[in-house]
């Protein structure tokens, strides 16, 4: 979103985030009056902000005229991205307002793409005497940060080396391929690894074993050395330039959104599981409280559900689980900062899905 002449970039960003928060409130309540009440703003102020956002984006976000509040396709497309941007802003605010050096704090590690704002807000209500501190991690140090004491708990992408850890599985994310906006694959709803074997994968092939195995037998061009990349953003910039592709969790693709890049689901790459991990021998009361928050327990049940025994049935305590999504386990690596996994071979690649009449899923 662009700022107007004479308006500072910081002010423009603030205005954008306010409009996005207003939009999400209306989208979640599907009622302008209830959304205005939840936001503690006048309904005309809310309506004006939505109109300004639509004018800036050049699309209608809600169906008009309509007796009820209904999102358009463009509104549905914006909703997930808006939630992620708001969560990132909340996380940045949490980092900026964290405790001073040396002050007591409960520290959580967060791998890219994971949003935790709903849990941090509950923590602030229940544990006001112990502020949260956030440490951004990546695939290479998401577990190391636990072992060296930098974080109390860590949101990690599986598989990881679970030695000495307890984990709770939370959810899985679909794998997507990021390609330039003008890429031939964008006419499809989704792709398979068979459609991508001749592409230049801008990451270690072992991090996407399905692509690695398909390319070993079907690739028709020689693989080139990887260019220098330090971050996922570097890799996505190369995608935009037409140098290659990356296969990442959907939230990572959203986090690295660019106008000249899009993404598509890869139907035969296994989902990316996300889990909460902590040191098994260091299960403190504060960690138990945070586990309760993440699992949705009420404040009372969180306080009365002590000890590791209550969680034993829902945790892994240092032994790798036998799950298809955690194939191979133990030594995830990423090239150029992209998310990665190692694992076993996949089955025969499926054919690419044909584009439906309703069009490609909105991003």
N, C-alpha and C positions, 0 to 999 in steps of 0.2 A: 504494500500500500504506500502511495506516495504522499508526501507532505505538500501542503499548499505553499505558494510563495509567501515569504515573510513569517512562516510558522516554523519554529525550531523542530528538528528531527525528534528530539526527546518528547516534546509536546504532542507531535503527530503520532508517535508510537503509543503514548498514553491514551490518546483519543481512540486509536484503533482498538486497543485492548478493552477500553470501556464499552465500545460498540460490540465487540465480540462477546463480552460478558453479558451484555443485554440480549444479544441474539441467542446465546446458549440458554439463558433463562426462559425466553419465550419458547424456544424449541423444546425444552424439557417440560415446561408446564402446558404447552399448547393452548395458552390463554394469556392475552396481553394483560388483563387485569390482575390475574394471580402473579404473573411475572413481575409486574410493577410493584405489587405489595411485597413480594419476596426481596426485591432490590431496594425497597424503600425510596422509590422515585415516583413522580407523577406519571400517569399513563401517557399524557401528551409528550412528555420528555422521552419516554421509552419509544413511542411510535416514531417520533422524529429521528431518534438515533438509528432505528432500523431502516428508515427511508434513506438516511445519509449513507449507511453501509451498503444498501442496495445500489444507490447511485454511484458510489465509489467502485463497486465491483462490476457494475453494468449488468446485473441479473436480479430477478425477483426471487426472494428467499422464501416467501409465503404465498400460497395460492390466493388470488384475488379475482373477482369477489368470491367470498365463501362465508357460509354461516358459522363455520368452525375454523380454528387456526390449524392449517395444514402446511407442512413443509413442501416446497417444490423439490425437484431433483437437484437443483443447484443448492438448495438449503440442506438437503441430506448430505451432499458432497462436502459442504463447508463445515458441518457440525463436528465431525471427528477431528478435523484439522484445527478448528477453533478450540475444542477442548484441550488438545495437545499443547497449543500455544499458550493457553491460559495456565495449564499445569506447569509449563516451563517457566512462565513468569512468576508463578507462586513459588517454584523451587528456587529461582534466582533471588526472590525476596527473602526466602528462608535462609539461604546462604549469606546474604548481606546482613541479616539481622541476627545471625548466630551469636553464641556466647563469646566473650573475649577469651583470648588465649589463657589457658590455665584454669578457666572456670569449668565447673562440673557440667557435663552435657552427655546426652545419649546420641551416639553417632551412627548414622545409617549410610551404607554405601549403595549407590544407585548406578546401574549400568545403563548406557544410552537407550532412550526410548521408553523406559519404565517411568510411569507417573505415579506419584505417591501422595499428592496433595490431600486426597480425601482421608488418608490415614494420619497425616501430620496434623490436620485440623483437629481430629479426635484426640490425638496425643496432647495437643496444647490445652484442650479442655480438661482432660483427666489428670495430666501430670504437669501442671503449671510451674511446679518447683524445679523441674528438670527440663531445661530447654533442649530442643533437637539441634543437632549439627549434621550437615549433609556433606558427604564426600562423593564426588562423581568418579566412578571407576570405569574400566573398560574390560573387554574379554580377558586381557592378559593379567589384570591385577584384581579382579573382582573377588577372588578367594584369598589371594596374598594379603589383601587389606585386613582380612579377618585374622589370619595367623600372626601378622606383625602388630596387631593391636590398634590399628588405625580406626577400625569401625567395630561397633558392637554387633550389628547385624548387616547383612548385605543382600540386596536384591540381585540375583545372578541369572544368567542364561545357561541352561543345561545343554550338554553335559559338563560337569566339572569333576575334579578329583574330590571325592567326598570324605577322604580320610580325615577323621577327627571332627567331622561336621554333622550337624543335624540340619535337615531341610524340610520344608513344606512346599509342595507344588502348588502354584497359584493359578496359572492359566497358560495357554499356548498361543503363539502368534503365527499367522500364515506367512509363508515365505513369498517374497515378491522379487521381481527383477526390475532394476532401474535402467531405463533406456532413454535415448533422446526423444523429444516430442515427435520428431518426424521419422522414427524408426518404423520399419515395415510391420513389426509385430503389433503396433498399436491399433491395427484394424481388428484384432482379436479380443475376446473377453478375457482369455487366460492363455498361457503357453505351457509347454512341457520342456524338459531339458533337451529333448530331441530337436526342438526348434532353436536351441541356443548353443549347440555343440561347436559351431564354427565361429561363435563370437569370442572376442578377447575378454576372458574373465579377469577382472582387475583385483583378484584376491587369490590366495593359495587354493588350488583345486581341492586339497584335502578338507577344506572348510565346507565344501559343498560336495559330498561324496557322490550324490546322484549325478551331478554334472560331470564330475571326474570320471566315473565309470562309463557313462554314455559317450563322452568325448574320446575315451581310450579306444573305442571300437568304431565310432561313426564320424569322428572329426576328419575333415578333408584338407585342412590347412595347418601349417606348422605353428605351434604355439610360440609367441614372442615373449621375451623377458618382460617382467613387470616394470612399469615406470616407477620412479620414486614417489611414494605417498606416505604421509605421516598420519593423516586422519581420514575419517569417512568422507568429510567434506572435500578433501583433496581428490578422492576417488570419484565422487559425484561430479566434480568439476571436469574430470576427464571423460565421464559418461556424457556430459553435456557437449563436450567437444567432439564426440563421436569416436573416441579412442577405444571404448570397450563398455562392458556392463558390470554390474555388481548384483549379487543375490543376497538379500538381507531380510530381517524381520520387518513387517509392515510399519511398525512404529518408528523404526530407524529411517525408513524411506520418508515417512511424513516429517520426521524431525529435520531431515536434510532436503526438504522440498525446494525446488527451483522452478521457475516458469518454463525453462527450456528442457526440463526432464519430467518424465512420468514413470509410473510403475504398473506392473501387471502381476497377478498371482501366478506362481509356478506350481502346477497341479501335482507334480510328482516329486517335489522336495518336501521332506518332513517338516512339520511345524516346529517352531522354536519355543521350547518350554521355558517359563520363568518361574523361579522359586525364591523363597526367603531362606537364607542360610545363616547359621551362627555356630560358634564353637560348642561342641557337645558337652565339654567339661566346664563350660562357662555359661550355664543357663541361669542367669540371675533373675531376680524378681522383675527388674525392669524389662528384660528380654521377654519374660512370660507376659508382661503387660502388653508389650508391643505385638506379640504373637496373637493375643486375644483381640486386639484392635484390628489386625489384618484379617483375622478369621471372622470378624463381625460379631464378637461377643459383646454383650452389654457391659457397662462399667461394673455392675454388681457381680456378674458371672465371671468377669475377668479377674476380679479380686478374690473370688472363692474357688478358682480352678487352679490350685497350686501345683508346682512340680512337674518334672518331665513325664511322670507316669501317665498323667491325664492326656498327654499329647502322643504317647508312644504309638498308638495305632495309626496316626496320621503323619508320622515322620519317618524319614530315613536317617539313621544314625551312623554314618560312616561307611555303609555298604552300598555300592552302586545298585540301583534298582534295575530290574530286568524289564525295561520299557522300550518299545520300538522307537520312541522319540528320542531316547538317550543312547543312540547307537554308538558303540565304540567307546564313549566315555573317556574322561581323564585328562586330555591334553588339548583343549581348544586353542587354536591360534588364529590370528587374523592378519591379513596382509593389508597394509594401507589403512589400518584402523577399522576395517569392516568387520562386522560380526561374523563369527565362524564356528564350525562344528566339525568334528571328525566322526566318522562312523563307517558302517559296513555298506555293502553294495545295495542298491535298490533294484527293483524289478525292471522289466522292460519299460522304457519311457512311453507314456501315454501320448496319443496324438493331441495336437493343440485343439482347444475348444473353439468352435466356430462362433463368430459374432452373432448375437441374438438381435432380434428386431428392436429390442428395447435399448440396445447399445451397451457399451462397455461399462462395467461398474464404475460409479462415480468415485472420485478420489477425494 
